[in-house]
């Protein structure tokens, strides 16, 4: 077994990792207790709590981490692009342990049955309250993608999540999917928030001025902690720009540097970037922008056990779907950070006691929809999951539903990273379907596309994922394809990655000049017509009764 020291010296993570281990040492019988999970070596005078990308998941869930997370260019072989057994070896974790279950897809079904579901906002509340009991002035920061991703969030336009998060009392948040409720709804919520909604990179197009607060400086433990908000930079490209027509986003590297200088001018002892850029973008920001002490990274849903060091900046990634809460303690004086301790806290739902107050609030928010949420539509004989660069069985299921229910040759499903998993033998409820599909532009279109246009779509999405320059990556996974297979060489330039496109039902090569019937969903076009995707999937599952998903080998990947 390779030790962590050997791993680091081998350069696989290239001097990227530092800090204390994130999980407690567990007994051989792998018994977990709440005290073990929350045990922490208190350090210094400043405590930061980070929670991000919960996607409106308020109840405990299964969530399988990706088995494949390809890094390209300078990111190849670095965290977070280390998965499965490689990740276990990198941190000297054993197979079959809580760490293996929480952080990888290894033996997922068996370990899920052993260790139970993860997350739940009532468990998160217990963790936050425990930290605040020790450190009353702990700074709790929400990395965004909070108001979106469930049936109740969609039905209430995010109000259920606003109410629950207000009860958790974060000190600040940034954003991404929040804007898919439309700018009017976002402004309506933000006006009532009891904490700042930060986005230094969001500008009003008409006046070319900041649209939201860029930063907030907090007094904590005798130190000034500046928190700069960085919203998802590619909003008008990745999501429907017509929903927020007068706003522009972007990475705005010079703007970040300007904000760092400004907060330091105001006496900041610590500079934190509360980011929804995605990990690789944040790594490049840390290389390009000086003076950032901590980047709290979101968007790409990476659960990284220890901080990653880039120059003088540490990057922290706290996973998604409510699975983790990060705690970072800093020893700060006027000369900066002298020491720190860090812990990525796994939220094992059967170990962390639910906070009764939050549990009651959750049930109150869900009560009007309880019957709809819990209705069983079918069952699954297969593990249903979404994460993975190319395939996920949830999206394979969605693609099959689109092909059959919409009478299409080919189906396209976006490479979203949100959405919990289901274990073999689980019932599929209406809530489960919505957890993989709920959004504000859900229409399932049916149209005709030429083979050439399909190739252009695949090449364009592949470049968003595999461009060696992180600033050209948008942080999702590859578009899922049903009814068609292809080969992809991720090392090639744009336009040359995708080959051997084949129509699966006939085995014929896709003809660039021929037209095919294609069904998909989540089009950013304003006038997209078609039934809501969750209804398409529900109809399909209801008709099938039991879902069985065979392994998908239709995408052949090289150049890794």
C-alpha positions as CSV (number, residue, x, y, z in Angstrom):
1,X,0.0,0.0,0.0
2,X,1.5,3.3,-1.0
3,X,1.8,5.8,1.9
4,X,0.6,9.4,1.6
5,X,4.3,10.5,1.9
6,X,5.3,8.2,-1.0
7,X,2.3,9.4,-3.0
8,X,3.3,13.0,-2.5
9,X,7.0,12.4,-3.2
10,X,6.0,10.6,-6.4
11,X,4.5,13.9,-7.6
12,X,1.1,12.5,-8.5
13,X,-0.5,15.4,-6.7
14,X,2.5,17.6,-7.4
15,X,2.8,19.4,-4.1
16,X,-0.9,20.1,-4.2
17,X,-1.9,18.6,-0.8
18,X,-1.2,19.7,2.7
19,X,-2.9,19.7,6.1
20,X,-4.2,17.2,8.6
21,X,-6.2,14.1,7.7
22,X,-9.9,14.7,7.3
23,X,-11.4,11.6,8.9
24,X,-10.9,10.3,12.5
25,X,-9.0,7.1,13.0
26,X,-11.7,4.5,13.3
27,X,-11.6,1.2,15.2
28,X,-11.1,-1.9,13.1
29,X,-14.7,-2.8,13.4
30,X,-15.4,0.5,11.7
31,X,-17.9,1.7,14.4
32,X,-18.9,5.3,13.9
33,X,-20.0,7.7,16.5
34,X,-21.1,11.3,16.3
35,X,-18.3,12.3,18.7
36,X,-15.7,10.8,16.3
37,X,-17.1,12.5,13.3
38,X,-17.2,15.9,15.0
39,X,-13.9,15.6,17.0
40,X,-11.6,18.4,15.9
41,X,-8.3,19.9,17.0
42,X,-9.3,23.5,17.7
43,X,-6.8,25.9,16.3
44,X,-6.3,29.6,16.4
45,X,-8.9,32.3,16.5
46,X,-11.0,32.0,13.3
47,X,-13.3,29.1,12.3
48,X,-14.9,28.8,8.8
49,X,-17.7,26.4,8.0
50,X,-18.3,25.6,4.3
51,X,-21.3,24.0,2.8
52,X,-22.0,23.9,-1.0
53,X,-24.0,22.4,-3.9
54,X,-26.7,20.7,-1.8
55,X,-29.2,21.2,-4.7
56,X,-32.2,21.4,-2.4
57,X,-31.6,17.9,-0.9
58,X,-32.9,18.3,2.6
59,X,-33.3,14.5,3.4
60,X,-30.6,11.9,3.7
61,X,-29.7,10.4,0.3
62,X,-27.5,7.9,-1.4
63,X,-24.9,9.6,-3.6
64,X,-22.3,7.7,-5.5
65,X,-19.1,9.6,-6.2
66,X,-17.7,9.3,-9.8
67,X,-15.6,6.4,-10.9
68,X,-14.1,8.5,-13.7
69,X,-13.2,12.2,-13.4
70,X,-10.7,12.9,-16.2
71,X,-8.2,15.8,-15.8
72,X,-6.6,17.2,-18.9
73,X,-3.5,19.3,-19.6
74,X,-1.8,20.5,-16.4
75,X,-4.7,19.1,-14.3
76,X,-4.0,15.5,-15.3
77,X,-3.3,13.3,-12.3
78,X,-4.1,16.1,-9.8
79,X,-6.9,16.3,-7.3
80,X,-9.9,16.2,-7.8
81,X,-9.1,14.0,-10.9
82,X,-8.1,11.1,-8.7
83,X,-10.9,8.6,-8.1
84,X,-11.6,5.1,-6.8
85,X,-8.7,3.0,-5.7
86,X,-6.2,5.7,-6.7
87,X,-7.8,8.1,-4.2
88,X,-7.8,5.5,-1.5
89,X,-4.1,4.8,-2.1
90,X,-3.3,8.5,-2.2
91,X,-4.6,9.0,1.3
92,X,-3.8,5.6,2.7
93,X,-7.5,4.7,3.2
94,X,-8.5,1.1,3.3
95,X,-11.2,-0.5,1.1
96,X,-14.5,-1.2,2.9
97,X,-14.1,1.8,5.3
98,X,-16.4,4.8,5.8
99,X,-13.8,6.8,3.9
100,X,-14.0,4.5,0.9
101,X,-17.8,4.8,1.0
102,X,-18.0,8.5,1.4
103,X,-15.3,9.5,-1.1
104,X,-15.4,6.9,-3.9
105,X,-17.7,4.6,-5.9
106,X,-15.8,1.5,-4.9
107,X,-18.1,-1.3,-3.8
108,X,-20.7,1.4,-3.5
109,X,-23.9,-0.7,-3.1
110,X,-22.5,-3.0,-0.4
111,X,-21.0,-0.1,1.6
112,X,-24.1,1.9,1.2
113,X,-26.1,-0.9,2.9
114,X,-23.5,-1.0,5.6
115,X,-23.1,2.7,6.4
116,X,-26.5,4.1,5.3
117,X,-27.6,7.3,3.7
118,X,-25.7,10.5,3.9
119,X,-26.7,14.1,4.3
120,X,-29.9,15.7,5.5
121,X,-30.2,19.3,6.4
122,X,-31.2,18.4,10.0
123,X,-27.9,16.5,10.4
124,X,-26.0,19.5,8.8
125,X,-27.8,21.7,11.4
126,X,-26.5,19.5,14.2
127,X,-22.9,19.8,12.9
128,X,-23.2,23.6,12.5
129,X,-24.7,24.0,15.9
130,X,-22.0,21.8,17.5
131,X,-19.2,23.9,15.9
132,X,-20.9,27.2,16.9
133,X,-21.3,25.9,20.5
134,X,-17.5,25.7,20.6
135,X,-16.8,28.7,18.4
136,X,-19.9,31.1,18.6
137,X,-18.4,33.4,16.0
138,X,-17.7,30.7,13.4
139,X,-18.2,32.0,9.9
140,X,-20.7,29.8,8.0
141,X,-20.5,30.2,4.2
142,X,-22.9,28.7,1.6
143,X,-21.2,28.1,-1.8
144,X,-24.5,28.2,-3.8
145,X,-26.6,25.8,-5.8
146,X,-28.8,25.7,-2.8
147,X,-32.3,26.7,-3.9
148,X,-32.5,24.3,-6.9
149,X,-32.8,20.6,-7.5
150,X,-35.9,19.1,-5.9
151,X,-39.6,18.9,-6.5
152,X,-40.5,21.1,-3.5
153,X,-37.9,23.7,-4.5
154,X,-39.3,23.9,-8.1
155,X,-42.9,24.1,-6.8
156,X,-42.1,26.9,-4.3
157,X,-39.6,28.7,-6.6
158,X,-36.9,28.0,-4.0
159,X,-38.8,29.3,-1.0
160,X,-38.6,26.1,0.9
161,X,-34.8,26.2,0.7
162,X,-34.7,29.9,1.6
163,X,-36.7,29.2,4.7
164,X,-34.6,26.3,5.8
165,X,-31.2,28.0,5.1
166,X,-32.4,31.1,6.9
167,X,-32.9,28.9,9.9
168,X,-29.3,27.6,9.5
169,X,-28.2,31.3,9.5
170,X,-25.3,31.4,7.1
171,X,-23.2,34.5,7.1
172,X,-23.0,34.8,3.3
173,X,-23.7,32.9,0.1
174,X,-22.9,32.9,-3.6
175,X,-24.8,31.4,-6.5
176,X,-25.4,29.6,-9.8
177,X,-28.7,27.7,-10.3
178,X,-30.4,30.3,-8.1
179,X,-30.6,32.5,-11.2
180,X,-32.7,29.9,-13.1
181,X,-35.7,31.1,-11.2
182,X,-35.3,34.4,-13.2
183,X,-33.9,37.7,-12.1
184,X,-37.2,39.0,-10.7
185,X,-37.5,36.1,-8.3
186,X,-33.8,36.3,-7.4
187,X,-34.1,39.9,-6.5
188,X,-37.3,39.3,-4.6
189,X,-35.5,36.7,-2.4
190,X,-32.3,38.6,-2.0
191,X,-34.1,41.7,-0.7
192,X,-35.4,39.6,2.2
193,X,-32.3,37.6,3.0
194,X,-30.8,38.3,6.4
195,X,-27.3,37.7,5.0
196,X,-25.4,39.0,2.0
197,X,-25.8,37.4,-1.5
198,X,-22.3,37.9,-2.9
199,X,-21.2,38.1,-6.5
200,X,-18.3,40.4,-7.3
201,X,-18.3,39.1,-10.9
202,X,-22.0,39.9,-11.6
203,X,-22.6,43.2,-13.5
204,X,-25.6,45.1,-14.7
205,X,-25.2,45.3,-18.5
206,X,-27.2,48.5,-18.8
207,X,-25.1,50.5,-16.3
208,X,-21.9,48.4,-16.3
209,X,-21.9,48.4,-12.6
210,X,-21.9,45.7,-9.9
211,X,-25.4,44.1,-9.6
212,X,-24.8,42.5,-6.1
213,X,-22.6,43.0,-3.1
214,X,-19.0,42.0,-4.1
215,X,-17.7,41.2,-0.6
216,X,-18.3,41.4,3.1
217,X,-15.7,41.9,5.8
218,X,-16.4,40.1,9.1
219,X,-14.8,40.6,12.5
220,X,-14.0,37.1,13.8
221,X,-11.7,36.2,16.7
222,X,-10.1,39.6,16.7
223,X,-9.3,39.3,13.0
224,X,-10.9,40.8,9.9
225,X,-12.0,38.1,7.4
226,X,-12.9,39.3,4.0
227,X,-15.3,37.1,2.0
228,X,-15.4,37.9,-1.8
229,X,-18.3,36.3,-3.7
230,X,-17.7,34.6,-7.1
231,X,-20.8,33.4,-8.8
232,X,-20.8,30.8,-11.6
233,X,-19.1,32.6,-14.4
234,X,-20.7,31.0,-17.4
235,X,-24.4,31.6,-16.5
236,X,-25.6,33.0,-19.9
237,X,-23.9,30.1,-21.8
238,X,-24.7,27.1,-19.6
239,X,-28.1,28.3,-18.5
240,X,-30.9,30.3,-20.2
241,X,-29.6,33.9,-20.5
242,X,-33.1,35.1,-21.2
243,X,-33.9,34.4,-17.5
244,X,-31.5,37.2,-16.4
245,X,-31.2,39.3,-19.6
246,X,-29.5,42.3,-18.1
247,X,-26.7,40.6,-16.2
248,X,-23.2,39.6,-17.3
249,X,-20.9,37.2,-15.4
250,X,-17.5,35.9,-16.3
251,X,-14.4,34.9,-14.4
252,X,-13.2,38.5,-14.3
253,X,-9.7,37.7,-13.0
254,X,-8.8,41.4,-12.9
255,X,-11.9,42.1,-10.9
256,X,-11.0,39.5,-8.3
257,X,-7.5,41.0,-8.0
258,X,-9.1,44.5,-7.6
259,X,-11.4,43.2,-4.8
260,X,-8.4,41.5,-3.0
261,X,-6.6,44.9,-3.1
262,X,-9.7,46.7,-1.9
263,X,-10.4,44.5,1.1
264,X,-6.7,44.5,2.1
265,X,-6.9,48.3,2.0
266,X,-9.8,48.0,4.4
267,X,-7.6,46.0,6.8
268,X,-8.5,42.4,6.0
269,X,-6.2,39.9,7.7
270,X,-7.6,36.9,5.8
271,X,-9.0,36.9,2.2
272,X,-11.5,34.2,1.3
273,X,-13.0,33.7,-2.1
274,X,-16.4,32.1,-1.8
275,X,-16.4,30.6,-5.3
276,X,-18.7,28.7,-7.6
277,X,-16.1,28.6,-10.4
278,X,-15.4,24.9,-10.3
279,X,-12.2,23.3,-9.0
280,X,-9.9,23.6,-12.0
281,X,-11.0,27.2,-12.6
282,X,-10.3,28.0,-9.0
283,X,-6.8,26.4,-9.3
284,X,-6.0,28.7,-12.2
285,X,-7.4,31.7,-10.3
286,X,-5.1,30.9,-7.4
287,X,-2.2,30.8,-9.8
288,X,-3.1,34.1,-11.5
289,X,-4.5,36.2,-8.6
290,X,-2.3,37.1,-5.7
291,X,-3.4,37.6,-2.1
292,X,-6.1,35.1,-1.7
293,X,-5.6,33.0,1.4
294,X,-8.5,30.5,1.0
295,X,-10.7,29.5,-1.9
296,X,-13.9,27.7,-0.9
297,X,-14.6,25.9,-4.2
298,X,-18.0,24.8,-5.5
299,X,-19.8,23.8,-8.7
300,X,-17.9,20.7,-9.7
301,X,-19.1,18.7,-6.7
302,X,-15.7,17.5,-5.7
303,X,-15.1,16.1,-2.3
304,X,-11.4,16.5,-1.5
305,X,-10.2,15.2,1.8
306,X,-7.6,17.8,2.4
307,X,-6.9,21.3,1.3
308,X,-5.0,21.7,-2.0
309,X,-2.1,24.2,-1.9
310,X,-1.5,26.5,-4.9
311,X,1.2,28.9,-4.1
312,X,0.1,30.6,-0.9
313,X,-3.6,29.8,-1.5
314,X,-5.4,26.8,-0.1
315,X,-8.4,25.4,-2.0
316,X,-11.2,23.6,-0.1
317,X,-13.9,21.5,-1.8
318,X,-16.8,20.3,0.2
319,X,-18.7,17.9,-2.0
320,X,-22.4,18.1,-2.8
321,X,-25.9,16.9,-2.1
322,X,-25.4,17.6,1.6
323,X,-22.8,14.8,2.1
324,X,-20.1,16.9,3.7
325,X,-19.5,19.9,5.8
326,X,-16.0,21.5,5.9
327,X,-14.5,23.0,9.0
328,X,-11.4,25.2,8.7
329,X,-9.7,26.7,11.8
330,X,-7.1,29.4,11.2
331,X,-4.6,30.9,13.6
332,X,-4.5,34.5,12.3
333,X,-2.7,37.7,13.3
334,X,-1.8,40.9,11.6
335,X,0.9,39.0,9.7
336,X,-1.6,36.6,8.2
337,X,-2.2,32.8,8.7
338,X,0.3,31.2,11.1
339,X,-1.4,27.7,11.3
340,X,-4.6,25.9,10.5
341,X,-6.5,22.6,10.9
342,X,-9.1,21.3,8.5
343,X,-11.7,18.5,8.4
344,X,-14.0,17.4,5.7
345,X,-16.9,16.1,7.9
346,X,-18.9,13.2,6.3
347,X,-22.6,13.5,7.2
348,X,-23.4,9.9,8.0
349,X,-27.2,10.2,8.5
350,X,-27.4,7.2,10.8
351,X,-24.6,8.5,13.0
352,X,-25.3,12.3,13.2
353,X,-28.4,12.9,15.3
354,X,-30.9,15.1,13.5
355,X,-31.5,18.5,15.0
356,X,-35.1,18.4,16.2
357,X,-35.8,22.1,15.3
358,X,-34.5,21.7,11.7
359,X,-36.2,18.3,11.3
360,X,-39.6,19.9,12.2
361,X,-39.0,22.8,9.8
362,X,-38.2,20.3,7.0
363,X,-41.4,18.4,7.6
364,X,-43.4,21.6,7.6
365,X,-42.0,22.6,4.2
366,X,-42.6,19.2,2.7
367,X,-46.1,18.7,4.2
368,X,-48.1,20.3,1.4
369,X,-46.4,17.9,-1.1
370,X,-46.0,14.8,1.0
371,X,-48.5,12.6,-0.9
372,X,-47.0,13.6,-4.3
373,X,-43.5,13.1,-3.2
374,X,-43.9,9.7,-1.7
375,X,-46.0,8.1,-4.5
376,X,-44.2,5.0,-5.8
377,X,-43.9,5.0,-9.6
378,X,-41.9,1.8,-10.0
379,X,-38.8,-0.1,-8.7
380,X,-35.2,-0.5,-9.8
381,X,-33.2,-3.7,-10.1
382,X,-30.1,-1.6,-10.9
383,X,-28.0,1.0,-9.2
384,X,-29.2,4.4,-10.5
385,X,-26.5,7.1,-10.4
386,X,-25.6,10.2,-12.4
387,X,-22.0,11.0,-11.8
388,X,-19.3,10.1,-14.3
389,X,-17.7,11.9,-17.2
390,X,-19.6,10.0,-19.8
391,X,-22.3,7.7,-18.4
392,X,-24.6,7.4,-15.5
393,X,-27.5,5.0,-15.2
394,X,-30.0,7.7,-14.3
395,X,-29.3,9.5,-17.5
396,X,-29.3,6.2,-19.4
397,X,-32.8,5.7,-18.0
398,X,-33.8,9.3,-19.0
399,X,-32.4,8.7,-22.5
400,X,-34.3,5.5,-22.9
401,X,-37.5,7.2,-21.7
402,X,-37.0,10.0,-24.3
403,X,-36.5,7.6,-27.1
404,X,-39.5,5.5,-26.3
405,X,-42.0,8.1,-25.0
406,X,-41.1,10.7,-27.7
407,X,-40.5,8.2,-30.5
408,X,-37.0,9.3,-31.3
409,X,-33.9,7.7,-32.9
410,X,-31.5,9.4,-30.5
411,X,-31.7,11.0,-27.1
412,X,-29.6,13.7,-25.4
413,X,-29.5,14.3,-21.7
414,X,-27.3,17.1,-20.2
415,X,-24.3,16.2,-18.2
416,X,-25.6,17.6,-14.9
417,X,-23.7,16.6,-11.8
418,X,-26.7,17.0,-9.4
419,X,-29.1,14.2,-8.5
420,X,-28.8,11.5,-5.8
421,X,-28.6,7.7,-6.4
422,X,-30.9,4.8,-5.8
423,X,-29.8,1.3,-4.8
424,X,-30.9,-2.0,-6.4
425,X,-34.3,-3.0,-5.0
426,X,-35.3,0.6,-4.1
427,X,-38.7,1.9,-5.0
428,X,-38.6,4.9,-7.4
429,X,-40.9,7.6,-6.0
430,X,-42.0,10.7,-7.7
431,X,-39.5,12.6,-5.5
432,X,-36.7,10.5,-6.8
433,X,-37.6,11.3,-10.4
434,X,-37.7,15.0,-9.6
435,X,-34.3,14.8,-7.8
436,X,-32.8,14.0,-11.2
437,X,-34.9,16.3,-13.3
438,X,-36.4,19.2,-11.4
439,X,-35.6,22.6,-13.0
440,X,-37.3,25.6,-14.5
441,X,-36.8,24.8,-18.2
442,X,-37.7,21.1,-18.3
443,X,-39.4,20.8,-21.6
444,X,-38.5,17.6,-23.5
445,X,-38.2,18.6,-27.1
446,X,-38.5,16.5,-30.2
447,X,-36.7,17.7,-33.3
448,X,-34.7,16.7,-36.4
449,X,-31.0,17.1,-36.5
450,X,-28.4,16.2,-39.1
451,X,-25.5,13.9,-38.3
452,X,-23.2,16.8,-38.8
453,X,-25.1,18.9,-36.2
454,X,-25.0,16.0,-33.7
455,X,-21.3,15.8,-34.2
456,X,-20.9,19.6,-33.6
457,X,-23.0,19.3,-30.4
458,X,-20.7,16.5,-29.1
459,X,-17.5,18.4,-30.0
460,X,-18.8,21.6,-28.4
461,X,-19.7,19.9,-25.1
462,X,-16.5,17.9,-25.1
463,X,-14.5,21.1,-25.4
464,X,-16.3,22.5,-22.4
465,X,-15.1,19.5,-20.4
466,X,-11.7,18.7,-21.9
467,X,-10.2,22.0,-23.0
468,X,-6.8,22.0,-21.4
469,X,-7.3,25.6,-20.3
470,X,-9.6,25.6,-17.3
471,X,-11.0,29.0,-18.2
472,X,-12.7,27.3,-21.1
473,X,-14.3,24.6,-19.0
474,X,-17.8,24.9,-17.7
475,X,-17.6,22.2,-15.1
476,X,-20.2,19.6,-16.1
477,X,-20.0,16.2,-17.5
478,X,-20.3,15.0,-21.1
479,X,-23.8,15.1,-22.6
480,X,-25.3,11.7,-22.3
481,X,-26.4,10.1,-25.5
482,X,-29.1,7.4,-26.0
483,X,-29.5,5.4,-29.2
484,X,-26.0,6.3,-30.5
485,X,-22.5,5.3,-29.7
486,X,-19.2,7.1,-30.5
487,X,-15.5,7.2,-29.8
488,X,-13.8,10.1,-28.1
489,X,-10.1,10.9,-27.8
490,X,-9.9,13.5,-25.0
491,X,-6.4,14.5,-25.9
492,X,-7.3,15.8,-29.4
493,X,-8.2,19.5,-30.1
494,X,-11.8,20.6,-30.6
495,X,-13.3,19.3,-33.8
496,X,-11.2,16.1,-33.7
497,X,-12.2,14.4,-30.5
498,X,-15.4,12.6,-31.6
499,X,-15.4,9.8,-34.2
500,X,-17.2,6.6,-35.1
501,X,-20.7,7.9,-34.4
502,X,-23.1,4.9,-34.8
503,X,-26.9,4.5,-34.7
504,X,-27.3,1.7,-32.3
505,X,-30.6,0.3,-33.6
506,X,-29.2,-0.4,-37.0
507,X,-25.4,-0.4,-36.5
508,X,-25.1,2.1,-39.3
509,X,-22.5,4.9,-39.2
510,X,-24.1,8.3,-38.6
511,X,-24.4,10.1,-41.9
512,X,-23.5,13.8,-41.6
513,X,-26.0,14.7,-44.3
514,X,-28.8,12.5,-43.0
515,X,-31.5,13.8,-40.6
516,X,-32.4,12.0,-37.4
517,X,-35.2,12.4,-34.9
518,X,-33.7,13.6,-31.6
519,X,-35.3,14.1,-28.2
520,X,-33.7,15.9,-25.3
521,X,-34.4,18.3,-22.5
522,X,-33.0,21.4,-20.7
523,X,-32.6,23.4,-23.8
524,X,-31.6,27.0,-23.1
525,X,-33.9,28.2,-25.8
526,X,-36.8,30.4,-24.6
527,X,-39.6,28.8,-26.7
528,X,-38.7,25.1,-26.3
529,X,-41.9,23.0,-26.6
530,X,-42.6,19.6,-25.2
531,X,-43.8,17.8,-22.0
532,X,-41.9,18.2,-18.8
533,X,-39.0,15.8,-18.5
534,X,-40.2,14.4,-15.2
535,X,-43.5,13.5,-16.7
536,X,-41.8,11.7,-19.6
537,X,-39.7,9.7,-17.2
538,X,-42.6,9.0,-14.9
539,X,-44.7,7.7,-17.8
540,X,-41.9,5.4,-18.9
541,X,-41.2,4.0,-15.4
542,X,-44.9,3.5,-14.7
543,X,-45.2,1.6,-17.9
544,X,-42.2,-0.6,-17.3
545,X,-42.8,-1.2,-13.6
546,X,-39.3,-2.4,-12.9
547,X,-36.2,-0.8,-14.3
548,X,-33.1,-2.7,-15.2
549,X,-30.1,-0.9,-16.7
550,X,-27.5,-2.8,-18.5
551,X,-23.8,-1.6,-18.4
552,X,-23.3,1.1,-21.0
553,X,-20.3,0.5,-23.2
554,X,-21.4,2.7,-26.1
555,X,-18.8,5.4,-25.5
556,X,-15.2,4.4,-26.2
557,X,-12.7,6.7,-24.5
558,X,-9.0,7.2,-25.4
559,X,-6.3,9.8,-24.8
560,X,-6.7,9.7,-21.0
